[in-house]
Structure formats: structure tokens, C-alpha cells
């Protein structure tokens, strides 16, 4: 799953086929198809996580205590599936 983090307002939002923006409006992004996405904004940082890792964490969610971790990462500035628009 691809997300955008705005360094300006600290908002994180999920991409969809319809354009979405952060709370302050400085960053935006959208999916172009099932894999390709575009984003824009001076403070935009694309992030992602492994869907299988999240699914495993949800399945193993504890009743209390520390939550189940999952794998998240920043998407590189140069990425074939995530293009920054100016």
C-alpha cells in the first residue's frame, strides 16, 4: 500500500484513484492504475508498507500490551511506480 506523508502538517493519507490531499493542502497524490501512482508537493514523502506484513500483524493483534509490528518504509525518490510531479 502506498501512502503520502506531509512534512508540513504531519498528515498521512492513503492514495486512491481520485486525487487526495493532506490536511494543509500542500501535498497530494493518486493512483494512475493498480500499481502506478503520482504525487506532488514540496513536503511530500511517499511511504509504503508490505501488505502481507500488515495482514499478519492484524491477524496477530494482541488483546493488550505492545501492538504487533509490521514492515513500513520510505519509497525512494527515484521509483518507477511512484512519480513525483512538479
N, CA, C and O atoms as a Maestro MAE file, in Angstrom:
{
 s_m_m2io_version
 :::
 2.0.0
}

f_m_ct {
 s_m_title
 :::
 protein
 m_atom[344] {
  # First column is atom index #
  i_m_mmod_type
  r_m_x_coord
  r_m_y_coord
  r_m_z_coord
  i_m_residue_number
  s_m_chain_name
  s_m_pdb_residue_name
  s_m_pdb_atom_name
  i_m_atomic_number
  :::
  1 25 0.843 -1.173 0.000 1 A "UNK " " N  " 7
  2 3 0.000 0.000 0.000 1 A "UNK " " CA " 6
  3 2 0.888 1.237 0.000 1 A "UNK " " C  " 6
  4 15 1.908 1.282 0.688 1 A "UNK " " O  " 8
  5 25 0.490 2.238 -0.778 2 A "UNK " " N  " 7
  6 3 1.240 3.484 -0.852 2 A "UNK " " CA " 6
  7 2 0.497 4.579 -0.091 2 A "UNK " " C  " 6
  8 15 -0.724 4.709 -0.174 2 A "UNK " " O  " 8
  9 25 1.275 5.355 0.648 3 A "UNK " " N  " 7
  10 3 0.757 6.469 1.428 3 A "UNK " " CA " 6
  11 2 1.625 7.692 1.151 3 A "UNK " " C  " 6
  12 15 2.733 7.571 0.629 3 A "UNK " " O  " 8
  13 25 1.115 8.863 1.503 4 A "UNK " " N  " 7
  14 3 1.897 10.085 1.413 4 A "UNK " " CA " 6
  15 2 1.945 10.710 2.804 4 A "UNK " " C  " 6
  16 15 0.928 10.814 3.491 4 A "UNK " " O  " 8
  17 25 3.137 11.121 3.201 5 A "UNK " " N  " 7
  18 3 3.343 11.840 4.450 5 A "UNK " " CA " 6
  19 2 3.674 13.282 4.101 5 A "UNK " " C  " 6
  20 15 4.539 13.530 3.261 5 A "UNK " " O  " 8
  21 25 2.995 14.242 4.735 6 A "UNK " " N  " 7
  22 3 3.281 15.659 4.535 6 A "UNK " " CA " 6
  23 2 4.147 16.134 5.695 6 A "UNK " " C  " 6
  24 15 3.717 16.098 6.848 6 A "UNK " " O  " 8
  25 25 5.363 16.580 5.396 7 A "UNK " " N  " 7
  26 3 6.246 17.090 6.443 7 A "UNK " " CA " 6
  27 2 5.735 18.410 7.008 7 A "UNK " " C  " 6
  28 15 6.159 18.814 8.091 7 A "UNK " " O  " 8
  29 25 4.842 19.088 6.307 8 A "UNK " " N  " 7
  30 3 4.304 20.357 6.782 8 A "UNK " " CA " 6
  31 2 3.295 20.190 7.899 8 A "UNK " " C  " 6
  32 15 3.459 20.769 8.972 8 A "UNK " " O  " 8
  33 25 2.244 19.398 7.661 9 A "UNK " " N  " 7
  34 3 1.177 19.239 8.657 9 A "UNK " " CA " 6
  35 2 1.229 17.896 9.380 9 A "UNK " " C  " 6
  36 15 0.414 17.640 10.267 9 A "UNK " " O  " 8
  37 25 2.186 17.029 9.006 10 A "UNK " " N  " 7
  38 3 2.363 15.711 9.630 10 A "UNK " " CA " 6
  39 2 1.209 14.753 9.321 10 A "UNK " " C  " 6
  40 15 1.049 13.741 10.003 10 A "UNK " " O  " 8
  41 25 0.407 15.062 8.302 11 A "UNK " " N  " 7
  42 3 -0.709 14.205 7.919 11 A "UNK " " CA " 6
  43 2 -0.181 13.033 7.083 11 A "UNK " " C  " 6
  44 15 0.789 13.184 6.341 11 A "UNK " " O  " 8
  45 25 -0.813 11.882 7.205 12 A "UNK " " N  " 7
  46 3 -0.537 10.706 6.379 12 A "UNK " " CA " 6
  47 2 -1.857 10.303 5.746 12 A "UNK " " C  " 6
  48 15 -2.868 10.166 6.434 12 A "UNK " " O  " 8
  49 25 -1.845 10.113 4.419 13 A "UNK " " N  " 7
  50 3 -3.078 9.708 3.762 13 A "UNK " " CA " 6
  51 2 -2.811 8.636 2.720 13 A "UNK " " C  " 6
  52 15 -1.747 8.581 2.103 13 A "UNK " " O  " 8
  53 25 -3.814 7.787 2.546 14 A "UNK " " N  " 7
  54 3 -3.772 6.668 1.601 14 A "UNK " " CA " 6
  55 2 -4.108 7.184 0.206 14 A "UNK " " C  " 6
  56 15 -4.969 8.048 0.041 14 A "UNK " " O  " 8
  57 25 -3.429 6.652 -0.773 15 A "UNK " " N  " 7
  58 3 -3.738 7.015 -2.154 15 A "UNK " " CA " 6
  59 2 -4.956 6.252 -2.658 15 A "UNK " " C  " 6
  60 15 -5.250 5.147 -2.202 15 A "UNK " " O  " 8
  61 25 -5.655 6.862 -3.604 16 A "UNK " " N  " 7
  62 3 -6.822 6.282 -4.251 16 A "UNK " " CA " 6
  63 2 -6.770 6.718 -5.712 16 A "UNK " " C  " 6
  64 15 -5.866 7.459 -6.098 16 A "UNK " " O  " 8
  65 25 -7.713 6.278 -6.525 17 A "UNK " " N  " 7
  66 3 -7.740 6.702 -7.927 17 A "UNK " " CA " 6
  67 2 -8.179 8.158 -8.067 17 A "UNK " " C  " 6
  68 15 -7.832 8.824 -9.042 17 A "UNK " " O  " 8
  69 25 -8.940 8.648 -7.094 18 A "UNK " " N  " 7
  70 3 -9.295 10.066 -7.057 18 A "UNK " " CA " 6
  71 2 -8.194 10.810 -6.308 18 A "UNK " " C  " 6
  72 15 -7.691 10.306 -5.304 18 A "UNK " " O  " 8
  73 25 -7.811 11.991 -6.772 19 A "UNK " " N  " 7
  74 3 -6.758 12.745 -6.066 19 A "UNK " " CA " 6
  75 2 -7.135 13.013 -4.606 19 A "UNK " " C  " 6
  76 15 -8.285 13.315 -4.288 19 A "UNK " " O  " 8
  77 25 -6.149 12.896 -3.745 20 A "UNK " " N  " 7
  78 3 -6.320 13.182 -2.319 20 A "UNK " " CA " 6
  79 2 -5.250 14.166 -1.890 20 A "UNK " " C  " 6
  80 15 -4.184 14.244 -2.501 20 A "UNK " " O  " 8
  81 25 -5.537 14.919 -0.833 21 A "UNK " " N  " 7
  82 3 -4.573 15.887 -0.313 21 A "UNK " " CA " 6
  83 2 -4.448 15.734 1.196 21 A "UNK " " C  " 6
  84 15 -5.297 15.132 1.854 21 A "UNK " " O  " 8
  85 25 -3.366 16.295 1.724 22 A "UNK " " N  " 7
  86 3 -3.172 16.338 3.165 22 A "UNK " " CA " 6
  87 2 -4.067 17.423 3.757 22 A "UNK " " C  " 6
  88 15 -4.733 18.153 3.023 22 A "UNK " " O  " 8
  89 25 -4.081 17.525 5.076 23 A "UNK " " N  " 7
  90 3 -4.937 18.495 5.756 23 A "UNK " " CA " 6
  91 2 -4.584 19.937 5.421 23 A "UNK " " C  " 6
  92 15 -5.475 20.781 5.330 23 A "UNK " " O  " 8
  93 25 -3.292 20.237 5.235 24 A "UNK " " N  " 7
  94 3 -2.907 21.621 4.927 24 A "UNK " " CA " 6
  95 2 -2.969 21.923 3.430 24 A "UNK " " C  " 6
  96 15 -2.838 23.079 3.028 24 A "UNK " " O  " 8
  97 25 -3.167 20.901 2.607 25 A "UNK " " N  " 7
  98 3 -3.283 21.088 1.164 25 A "UNK " " CA " 6
  99 2 -1.966 21.214 0.413 25 A "UNK " " C  " 6
  100 15 -1.967 21.466 -0.792 25 A "UNK " " O  " 8
  101 25 -0.847 21.045 1.102 26 A "UNK " " N  " 7
  102 3 0.467 21.212 0.468 26 A "UNK " " CA " 6
  103 2 0.914 19.993 -0.338 26 A "UNK " " C  " 6
  104 15 1.752 20.127 -1.230 26 A "UNK " " O  " 8
  105 25 0.375 18.806 -0.044 27 A "UNK " " N  " 7
  106 3 0.754 17.593 -0.768 27 A "UNK " " CA " 6
  107 2 -0.487 16.892 -1.297 27 A "UNK " " C  " 6
  108 15 -1.568 16.992 -0.718 27 A "UNK " " O  " 8
  109 25 -0.316 16.187 -2.398 28 A "UNK " " N  " 7
  110 3 -1.423 15.431 -2.979 28 A "UNK " " CA " 6
  111 2 -0.875 14.239 -3.745 28 A "UNK " " C  " 6
  112 15 0.322 14.153 -4.019 28 A "UNK " " O  " 8
  113 25 -1.767 13.328 -4.083 29 A "UNK " " N  " 7
  114 3 -1.363 12.163 -4.857 29 A "UNK " " CA " 6
  115 2 -2.558 11.329 -5.253 29 A "UNK " " C  " 6
  116 15 -3.667 11.509 -4.749 29 A "UNK " " O  " 8
  117 25 -2.298 10.390 -6.190 30 A "UNK " " N  " 7
  118 3 -3.355 9.480 -6.637 30 A "UNK " " CA " 6
  119 2 -2.730 8.301 -7.363 30 A "UNK " " C  " 6
  120 15 -1.613 8.383 -7.874 30 A "UNK " " O  " 8
  121 25 -3.479 7.195 -7.397 31 A "UNK " " N  " 7
  122 3 -3.110 6.047 -8.212 31 A "UNK " " CA " 6
  123 2 -3.524 6.315 -9.649 31 A "UNK " " C  " 6
  124 15 -4.608 6.841 -9.903 31 A "UNK " " O  " 8
  125 25 -2.663 5.953 -10.585 32 A "UNK " " N  " 7
  126 3 -2.980 6.027 -12.010 32 A "UNK " " CA " 6
  127 2 -3.576 4.712 -12.494 32 A "UNK " " C  " 6
  128 15 -4.394 4.693 -13.413 32 A "UNK " " O  " 8
  129 25 -3.161 3.615 -11.870 33 A "UNK " " N  " 7
  130 3 -3.692 2.273 -12.119 33 A "UNK " " CA " 6
  131 2 -3.407 1.446 -10.872 33 A "UNK " " C  " 6
  132 15 -3.139 2.016 -9.814 33 A "UNK " " O  " 8
  133 25 -3.455 0.134 -10.962 34 A "UNK " " N  " 7
  134 3 -3.265 -0.716 -9.778 34 A "UNK " " CA " 6
  135 2 -1.881 -0.599 -9.144 34 A "UNK " " C  " 6
  136 15 -1.728 -0.889 -7.958 34 A "UNK " " O  " 8
  137 25 -0.882 -0.184 -9.899 35 A "UNK " " N  " 7
  138 3 0.491 -0.133 -9.406 35 A "UNK " " CA " 6
  139 2 1.104 1.260 -9.473 35 A "UNK " " C  " 6
  140 15 1.802 1.675 -8.547 35 A "UNK " " O  " 8
  141 25 0.851 1.979 -10.548 36 A "UNK " " N  " 7
  142 3 1.464 3.292 -10.789 36 A "UNK " " CA " 6
  143 2 0.748 4.395 -10.010 36 A "UNK " " C  " 6
  144 15 -0.481 4.409 -9.926 36 A "UNK " " O  " 8
  145 25 1.527 5.320 -9.442 37 A "UNK " " N  " 7
  146 3 0.958 6.443 -8.706 37 A "UNK " " CA " 6
  147 2 1.788 7.690 -8.974 37 A "UNK " " C  " 6
  148 15 2.943 7.611 -9.395 37 A "UNK " " O  " 8
  149 25 1.176 8.842 -8.722 38 A "UNK " " N  " 7
  150 3 1.881 10.113 -8.814 38 A "UNK " " CA " 6
  151 2 1.550 10.943 -7.577 38 A "UNK " " C  " 6
  152 15 0.494 10.788 -6.965 38 A "UNK " " O  " 8
  153 25 2.482 11.827 -7.229 39 A "UNK " " N  " 7
  154 3 2.276 12.692 -6.071 39 A "UNK " " CA " 6
  155 2 2.976 14.010 -6.322 39 A "UNK " " C  " 6
  156 15 3.843 14.107 -7.191 39 A "UNK " " O  " 8
  157 25 2.598 15.030 -5.556 40 A "UNK " " N  " 7
  158 3 3.271 16.317 -5.688 40 A "UNK " " CA " 6
  159 2 3.227 17.069 -4.375 40 A "UNK " " C  " 6
  160 15 2.401 16.804 -3.502 40 A "UNK " " O  " 8
  161 25 4.143 18.017 -4.266 41 A "UNK " " N  " 7
  162 3 4.236 18.857 -3.081 41 A "UNK " " CA " 6
  163 2 5.652 18.900 -2.550 41 A "UNK " " C  " 6
  164 15 6.355 17.889 -2.524 41 A "UNK " " O  " 8
  165 25 6.060 20.085 -2.127 42 A "UNK " " N  " 7
  166 3 7.405 20.290 -1.598 42 A "UNK " " CA " 6
  167 2 7.669 19.410 -0.385 42 A "UNK " " C  " 6
  168 15 8.785 18.923 -0.205 42 A "UNK " " O  " 8
  169 25 6.653 19.199 0.449 43 A "UNK " " N  " 7
  170 3 6.829 18.443 1.689 43 A "UNK " " CA " 6
  171 2 6.359 16.997 1.586 43 A "UNK " " C  " 6
  172 15 6.245 16.319 2.607 43 A "UNK " " O  " 8
  173 25 6.088 16.514 0.396 44 A "UNK " " N  " 7
  174 3 5.551 15.164 0.213 44 A "UNK " " CA " 6
  175 2 6.644 14.101 0.316 44 A "UNK " " C  " 6
  176 15 7.700 14.213 -0.305 44 A "UNK " " O  " 8
  177 25 6.369 13.083 1.104 45 A "UNK " " N  " 7
  178 3 7.260 11.929 1.226 45 A "UNK " " CA " 6
  179 2 6.415 10.676 1.031 45 A "UNK " " C  " 6
  180 15 5.528 10.404 1.841 45 A "UNK " " O  " 8
  181 25 6.672 9.902 -0.033 46 A "UNK " " N  " 7
  182 3 5.917 8.669 -0.220 46 A "UNK " " CA " 6
  183 2 6.412 7.583 0.740 46 A "UNK " " C  " 6
  184 15 7.613 7.388 0.923 46 A "UNK " " O  " 8
  185 25 5.462 6.892 1.337 47 A "UNK " " N  " 7
  186 3 5.807 5.785 2.226 47 A "UNK " " CA " 6
  187 2 4.947 4.575 1.846 47 A "UNK " " C  " 6
  188 15 3.937 4.701 1.155 47 A "UNK " " O  " 8
  189 25 5.362 3.443 2.301 48 A "UNK " " N  " 7
  190 3 4.612 2.231 1.995 48 A "UNK " " CA " 6
  191 2 4.819 1.199 3.081 48 A "UNK " " C  " 6
  192 15 5.649 1.363 3.975 48 A "UNK " " O  " 8
  193 25 4.059 0.151 2.986 49 A "UNK " " N  " 7
  194 3 4.279 -0.994 3.848 49 A "UNK " " CA " 6
  195 2 3.886 -2.249 3.103 49 A "UNK " " C  " 6
  196 15 3.088 -2.218 2.167 49 A "UNK " " O  " 8
  197 25 4.463 -3.351 3.538 50 A "UNK " " N  " 7
  198 3 4.182 -4.632 2.909 50 A "UNK " " CA " 6
  199 2 2.798 -5.097 3.330 50 A "UNK " " C  " 6
  200 15 2.531 -5.270 4.519 50 A "UNK " " O  " 8
  201 25 1.920 -5.297 2.360 51 A "UNK " " N  " 7
  202 3 0.556 -5.730 2.672 51 A "UNK " " CA " 6
  203 2 0.540 -7.031 3.460 51 A "UNK " " C  " 6
  204 15 -0.263 -7.194 4.378 51 A "UNK " " O  " 8
  205 25 1.425 -7.958 3.103 52 A "UNK " " N  " 7
  206 3 1.460 -9.243 3.807 52 A "UNK " " CA " 6
  207 2 1.888 -9.059 5.258 52 A "UNK " " C  " 6
  208 15 1.402 -9.762 6.143 52 A "UNK " " O  " 8
  209 25 2.789 -8.124 5.502 53 A "UNK " " N  " 7
  210 3 3.235 -7.848 6.861 53 A "UNK " " CA " 6
  211 2 2.105 -7.234 7.685 53 A "UNK " " C  " 6
  212 15 1.916 -7.596 8.847 53 A "UNK " " O  " 8
  213 25 1.355 -6.309 7.089 54 A "UNK " " N  " 7
  214 3 0.211 -5.712 7.782 54 A "UNK " " CA " 6
  215 2 -0.861 -6.775 8.067 54 A "UNK " " C  " 6
  216 15 -1.412 -6.818 9.167 54 A "UNK " " O  " 8
  217 25 -1.152 -7.616 7.095 55 A "UNK " " N  " 7
  218 3 -2.164 -8.663 7.287 55 A "UNK " " CA " 6
  219 2 -1.778 -9.590 8.434 55 A "UNK " " C  " 6
  220 15 -2.626 -9.985 9.234 55 A "UNK " " O  " 8
  221 25 -0.496 -9.933 8.510 56 A "UNK " " N  " 7
  222 3 -0.010 -10.802 9.597 56 A "UNK " " CA " 6
  223 2 -0.150 -10.082 10.949 56 A "UNK " " C  " 6
  224 15 -0.550 -10.695 11.938 56 A "UNK " " O  " 8
  225 25 0.180 -8.780 10.990 57 A "UNK " " N  " 7
  226 3 0.068 -8.010 12.234 57 A "UNK " " CA " 6
  227 2 -1.387 -7.896 12.681 57 A "UNK " " C  " 6
  228 15 -1.682 -7.992 13.872 57 A "UNK " " O  " 8
  229 25 -2.294 -7.690 11.727 58 A "UNK " " N  " 7
  230 3 -3.723 -7.610 12.066 58 A "UNK " " CA " 6
  231 2 -4.196 -8.949 12.623 58 A "UNK " " C  " 6
  232 15 -4.922 -8.997 13.616 58 A "UNK " " O  " 8
  233 25 -3.778 -10.035 11.975 59 A "UNK " " N  " 7
  234 3 -4.172 -11.374 12.437 59 A "UNK " " CA " 6
  235 2 -3.658 -11.644 13.846 59 A "UNK " " C  " 6
  236 15 -4.324 -12.314 14.635 59 A "UNK " " O  " 8
  237 25 -2.472 -11.123 14.161 60 A "UNK " " N  " 7
  238 3 -1.838 -11.382 15.455 60 A "UNK " " CA " 6
  239 2 -2.024 -10.236 16.456 60 A "UNK " " C  " 6
  240 15 -1.281 -10.147 17.433 60 A "UNK " " O  " 8
  241 25 -3.001 -9.364 16.225 61 A "UNK " " N  " 7
  242 3 -3.218 -8.226 17.119 61 A "UNK " " CA " 6
  243 2 -3.466 -8.708 18.543 61 A "UNK " " C  " 6
  244 15 -4.379 -9.499 18.779 61 A "UNK " " O  " 8
  245 25 -2.660 -8.237 19.498 62 A "UNK " " N  " 7
  246 3 -2.849 -8.682 20.879 62 A "UNK " " CA " 6
  247 2 -4.038 -7.992 21.549 62 A "UNK " " C  " 6
  248 15 -4.492 -6.939 21.102 62 A "UNK " " O  " 8
  249 25 -4.524 -8.587 22.601 63 A "UNK " " N  " 7
  250 3 -5.616 -8.003 23.377 63 A "UNK " " CA " 6
  251 2 -5.148 -6.776 24.155 63 A "UNK " " C  " 6
  252 15 -5.921 -5.843 24.374 63 A "UNK " " O  " 8
  253 25 -3.880 -6.778 24.571 64 A "UNK " " N  " 7
  254 3 -3.338 -5.659 25.346 64 A "UNK " " CA " 6
  255 2 -1.826 -5.628 25.170 64 A "UNK " " C  " 6
  256 15 -1.246 -6.484 24.502 64 A "UNK " " O  " 8
  257 25 -1.206 -4.640 25.773 65 A "UNK " " N  " 7
  258 3 0.247 -4.530 25.713 65 A "UNK " " CA " 6
  259 2 0.715 -3.905 24.411 65 A "UNK " " C  " 6
  260 15 -0.009 -3.134 23.780 65 A "UNK " " O  " 8
  261 25 1.906 -4.239 24.028 66 A "UNK " " N  " 7
  262 3 2.519 -3.710 22.820 66 A "UNK " " CA " 6
  263 2 1.821 -4.260 21.588 66 A "UNK " " C  " 6
  264 15 1.558 -5.460 21.506 66 A "UNK " " O  " 8
  265 25 1.520 -3.394 20.633 67 A "UNK " " N  " 7
  266 3 0.900 -3.834 19.386 67 A "UNK " " CA " 6
  267 2 1.861 -4.647 18.541 67 A "UNK " " C  " 6
  268 15 3.070 -4.644 18.771 67 A "UNK " " O  " 8
  269 25 1.311 -5.338 17.568 68 A "UNK " " N  " 7
  270 3 2.100 -6.188 16.675 68 A "UNK " " CA " 6
  271 2 2.772 -5.316 15.609 68 A "UNK " " C  " 6
  272 15 2.069 -4.600 14.896 68 A "UNK " " O  " 8
  273 25 4.097 -5.345 15.471 69 A "UNK " " N  " 7
  274 3 4.778 -4.525 14.463 69 A "UNK " " CA " 6
  275 2 4.576 -5.080 13.045 69 A "UNK " " C  " 6
  276 15 4.282 -6.260 12.851 69 A "UNK " " O  " 8
  277 25 4.742 -4.193 12.073 70 A "UNK " " N  " 7
  278 3 4.737 -4.601 10.668 70 A "UNK " " CA " 6
  279 2 5.750 -3.754 9.908 70 A "UNK " " C  " 6
  280 15 6.211 -2.733 10.418 70 A "UNK " " O  " 8
  281 25 6.099 -4.172 8.689 71 A "UNK " " N  " 7
  282 3 7.166 -3.539 7.918 71 A "UNK " " CA " 6
  283 2 6.654 -2.315 7.162 71 A "UNK " " C  " 6
  284 15 5.763 -2.420 6.320 71 A "UNK " " O  " 8
  285 25 7.230 -1.152 7.474 72 A "UNK " " N  " 7
  286 3 6.944 0.088 6.750 72 A "UNK " " CA " 6
  287 2 8.264 0.651 6.238 72 A "UNK " " C  " 6
  288 15 9.326 0.330 6.771 72 A "UNK " " O  " 8
  289 25 8.198 1.499 5.194 73 A "UNK " " N  " 7
  290 3 9.423 2.020 4.589 73 A "UNK " " CA " 6
  291 2 9.122 3.300 3.807 73 A "UNK " " C  " 6
  292 15 7.990 3.529 3.381 73 A "UNK " " O  " 8
  293 25 10.147 4.124 3.627 74 A "UNK " " N  " 7
  294 3 10.019 5.267 2.727 74 A "UNK " " CA " 6
  295 2 10.275 4.758 1.314 74 A "UNK " " C  " 6
  296 15 11.159 3.930 1.093 74 A "UNK " " O  " 8
  297 25 9.505 5.253 0.375 75 A "UNK " " N  " 7
  298 3 9.693 4.886 -1.028 75 A "UNK " " CA " 6
  299 2 10.796 5.785 -1.588 75 A "UNK " " C  " 6
  300 15 10.769 6.992 -1.351 75 A "UNK " " O  " 8
  301 25 11.757 5.238 -2.318 76 A "UNK " " N  " 7
  302 3 12.870 6.040 -2.838 76 A "UNK " " CA " 6
  303 2 12.389 7.208 -3.709 76 A "UNK " " C  " 6
  304 15 11.327 7.145 -4.330 76 A "UNK " " O  " 8
  305 25 13.190 8.263 -3.738 77 A "UNK " " N  " 7
  306 3 12.866 9.429 -4.566 77 A "UNK " " CA " 6
  307 2 12.779 9.053 -6.041 77 A "UNK " " C  " 6
  308 15 11.966 9.613 -6.776 77 A "UNK " " O  " 8
  309 25 13.596 8.125 -6.470 78 A "UNK " " N  " 7
  310 3 13.558 7.606 -7.840 78 A "UNK " " CA " 6
  311 2 12.909 6.235 -7.797 78 A "UNK " " C  " 6
  312 15 13.516 5.272 -7.328 78 A "UNK " " O  " 8
  313 25 11.670 6.141 -8.287 79 A "UNK " " N  " 7
  314 3 10.914 4.889 -8.222 79 A "UNK " " CA " 6
  315 2 10.022 4.798 -9.458 79 A "UNK " " C  " 6
  316 15 9.308 5.752 -9.770 79 A "UNK " " O  " 8
  317 25 10.048 3.689 -10.153 80 A "UNK " " N  " 7
  318 3 9.257 3.508 -11.374 80 A "UNK " " CA " 6
  319 2 7.757 3.541 -11.133 80 A "UNK " " C  " 6
  320 15 7.003 3.926 -12.026 80 A "UNK " " O  " 8
  321 25 7.308 3.148 -9.953 81 A "UNK " " N  " 7
  322 3 5.873 3.070 -9.688 81 A "UNK " " CA " 6
  323 2 5.314 4.252 -8.914 81 A "UNK " " C  " 6
  324 15 4.107 4.320 -8.679 81 A "UNK " " O  " 8
  325 25 6.180 5.195 -8.509 82 A "UNK " " N  " 7
  326 3 5.768 6.347 -7.716 82 A "UNK " " CA " 6
  327 2 6.500 7.576 -8.244 82 A "UNK " " C  " 6
  328 15 7.673 7.779 -7.929 82 A "UNK " " O  " 8
  329 25 5.825 8.393 -9.038 83 A "UNK " " N  " 7
  330 3 6.466 9.500 -9.737 83 A "UNK " " CA " 6
  331 2 6.068 10.828 -9.100 83 A "UNK " " C  " 6
  332 15 4.888 11.093 -8.872 83 A "UNK " " O  " 8
  333 25 7.079 11.665 -8.815 84 A "UNK " " N  " 7
  334 3 6.797 12.997 -8.275 84 A "UNK " " CA " 6
  335 2 6.547 13.971 -9.415 84 A "UNK " " C  " 6
  336 15 7.359 14.089 -10.332 84 A "UNK " " O  " 8
  337 25 5.420 14.665 -9.352 85 A "UNK " " N  " 7
  338 3 5.063 15.689 -10.330 85 A "UNK " " CA " 6
  339 2 5.388 17.051 -9.746 85 A "UNK " " C  " 6
  340 15 5.224 17.281 -8.548 85 A "UNK " " O  " 8
  341 25 5.840 17.931 -10.581 86 A "UNK " " N  " 7
  342 3 6.146 19.313 -10.113 86 A "UNK " " CA " 6
  343 2 5.010 20.244 -10.423 86 A "UNK " " C  " 6
  344 15 5.083 21.432 -10.109 86 A "UNK " " O  " 8
  :::
 }
 m_bond[343] {
  # First column is bond index #
  i_m_from
  i_m_to
  i_m_order
  :::
  1 1 2 1
  2 2 3 1
  3 3 4 2
  4 3 5 1
  5 5 6 1
  6 6 7 1
  7 7 8 2
  8 7 9 1
  9 9 10 1
  10 10 11 1
  11 11 12 2
  12 11 13 1
  13 13 14 1
  14 14 15 1
  15 15 16 2
  16 15 17 1
  17 17 18 1
  18 18 19 1
  19 19 20 2
  20 19 21 1
  21 21 22 1
  22 22 23 1
  23 23 24 2
  24 23 25 1
  25 25 26 1
  26 26 27 1
  27 27 28 2
  28 27 29 1
  29 29 30 1
  30 30 31 1
  31 31 32 2
  32 31 33 1
  33 33 34 1
  34 34 35 1
  35 35 36 2
  36 35 37 1
  37 37 38 1
  38 38 39 1
  39 39 40 2
  40 39 41 1
  41 41 42 1
  42 42 43 1
  43 43 44 2
  44 43 45 1
  45 45 46 1
  46 46 47 1
  47 47 48 2
  48 47 49 1
  49 49 50 1
  50 50 51 1
  51 51 52 2
  52 51 53 1
  53 53 54 1
  54 54 55 1
  55 55 56 2
  56 55 57 1
  57 57 58 1
  58 58 59 1
  59 59 60 2
  60 59 61 1
  61 61 62 1
  62 62 63 1
  63 63 64 2
  64 63 65 1
  65 65 66 1
  66 66 67 1
  67 67 68 2
  68 67 69 1
  69 69 70 1
  70 70 71 1
  71 71 72 2
  72 71 73 1
  73 73 74 1
  74 74 75 1
  75 75 76 2
  76 75 77 1
  77 77 78 1
  78 78 79 1
  79 79 80 2
  80 79 81 1
  81 81 82 1
  82 82 83 1
  83 83 84 2
  84 83 85 1
  85 85 86 1
  86 86 87 1
  87 87 88 2
  88 87 89 1
  89 89 90 1
  90 90 91 1
  91 91 92 2
  92 91 93 1
  93 93 94 1
  94 94 95 1
  95 95 96 2
  96 95 97 1
  97 97 98 1
  98 98 99 1
  99 99 100 2
  100 99 101 1
  101 101 102 1
  102 102 103 1
  103 103 104 2
  104 103 105 1
  105 105 106 1
  106 106 107 1
  107 107 108 2
  108 107 109 1
  109 109 110 1
  110 110 111 1
  111 111 112 2
  112 111 113 1
  113 113 114 1
  114 114 115 1
  115 115 116 2
  116 115 117 1
  117 117 118 1
  118 118 119 1
  119 119 120 2
  120 119 121 1
  121 121 122 1
  122 122 123 1
  123 123 124 2
  124 123 125 1
  125 125 126 1
  126 126 127 1
  127 127 128 2
  128 127 129 1
  129 129 130 1
  130 130 131 1
  131 131 132 2
  132 131 133 1
  133 133 134 1
  134 134 135 1
  135 135 136 2
  136 135 137 1
  137 137 138 1
  138 138 139 1
  139 139 140 2
  140 139 141 1
  141 141 142 1
  142 142 143 1
  143 143 144 2
  144 143 145 1
  145 145 146 1
  146 146 147 1
  147 147 148 2
  148 147 149 1
  149 149 150 1
  150 150 151 1
  151 151 152 2
  152 151 153 1
  153 153 154 1
  154 154 155 1
  155 155 156 2
  156 155 157 1
  157 157 158 1
  158 158 159 1
  159 159 160 2
  160 159 161 1
  161 161 162 1
  162 162 163 1
  163 163 164 2
  164 163 165 1
  165 165 166 1
  166 166 167 1
  167 167 168 2
  168 167 169 1
  169 169 170 1
  170 170 171 1
  171 171 172 2
  172 171 173 1
  173 173 174 1
  174 174 175 1
  175 175 176 2
  176 175 177 1
  177 177 178 1
  178 178 179 1
  179 179 180 2
  180 179 181 1
  181 181 182 1
  182 182 183 1
  183 183 184 2
  184 183 185 1
  185 185 186 1
  186 186 187 1
  187 187 188 2
  188 187 189 1
  189 189 190 1
  190 190 191 1
  191 191 192 2
  192 191 193 1
  193 193 194 1
  194 194 195 1
  195 195 196 2
  196 195 197 1
  197 197 198 1
  198 198 199 1
  199 199 200 2
  200 199 201 1
  201 201 202 1
  202 202 203 1
  203 203 204 2
  204 203 205 1
  205 205 206 1
  206 206 207 1
  207 207 208 2
  208 207 209 1
  209 209 210 1
  210 210 211 1
  211 211 212 2
  212 211 213 1
  213 213 214 1
  214 214 215 1
  215 215 216 2
  216 215 217 1
  217 217 218 1
  218 218 219 1
  219 219 220 2
  220 219 221 1
  221 221 222 1
  222 222 223 1
  223 223 224 2
  224 223 225 1
  225 225 226 1
  226 226 227 1
  227 227 228 2
  228 227 229 1
  229 229 230 1
  230 230 231 1
  231 231 232 2
  232 231 233 1
  233 233 234 1
  234 234 235 1
  235 235 236 2
  236 235 237 1
  237 237 238 1
  238 238 239 1
  239 239 240 2
  240 239 241 1
  241 241 242 1
  242 242 243 1
  243 243 244 2
  244 243 245 1
  245 245 246 1
  246 246 247 1
  247 247 248 2
  248 247 249 1
  249 249 250 1
  250 250 251 1
  251 251 252 2
  252 251 253 1
  253 253 254 1
  254 254 255 1
  255 255 256 2
  256 255 257 1
  257 257 258 1
  258 258 259 1
  259 259 260 2
  260 259 261 1
  261 261 262 1
  262 262 263 1
  263 263 264 2
  264 263 265 1
  265 265 266 1
  266 266 267 1
  267 267 268 2
  268 267 269 1
  269 269 270 1
  270 270 271 1
  271 271 272 2
  272 271 273 1
  273 273 274 1
  274 274 275 1
  275 275 276 2
  276 275 277 1
  277 277 278 1
  278 278 279 1
  279 279 280 2
  280 279 281 1
  281 281 282 1
  282 282 283 1
  283 283 284 2
  284 283 285 1
  285 285 286 1
  286 286 287 1
  287 287 288 2
  288 287 289 1
  289 289 290 1
  290 290 291 1
  291 291 292 2
  292 291 293 1
  293 293 294 1
  294 294 295 1
  295 295 296 2
  296 295 297 1
  297 297 298 1
  298 298 299 1
  299 299 300 2
  300 299 301 1
  301 301 302 1
  302 302 303 1
  303 303 304 2
  304 303 305 1
  305 305 306 1
  306 306 307 1
  307 307 308 2
  308 307 309 1
  309 309 310 1
  310 310 311 1
  311 311 312 2
  312 311 313 1
  313 313 314 1
  314 314 315 1
  315 315 316 2
  316 315 317 1
  317 317 318 1
  318 318 319 1
  319 319 320 2
  320 319 321 1
  321 321 322 1
  322 322 323 1
  323 323 324 2
  324 323 325 1
  325 325 326 1
  326 326 327 1
  327 327 328 2
  328 327 329 1
  329 329 330 1
  330 330 331 1
  331 331 332 2
  332 331 333 1
  333 333 334 1
  334 334 335 1
  335 335 336 2
  336 335 337 1
  337 337 338 1
  338 338 339 1
  339 339 340 2
  340 339 341 1
  341 341 342 1
  342 342 343 1
  343 343 344 2
  :::
 }
}
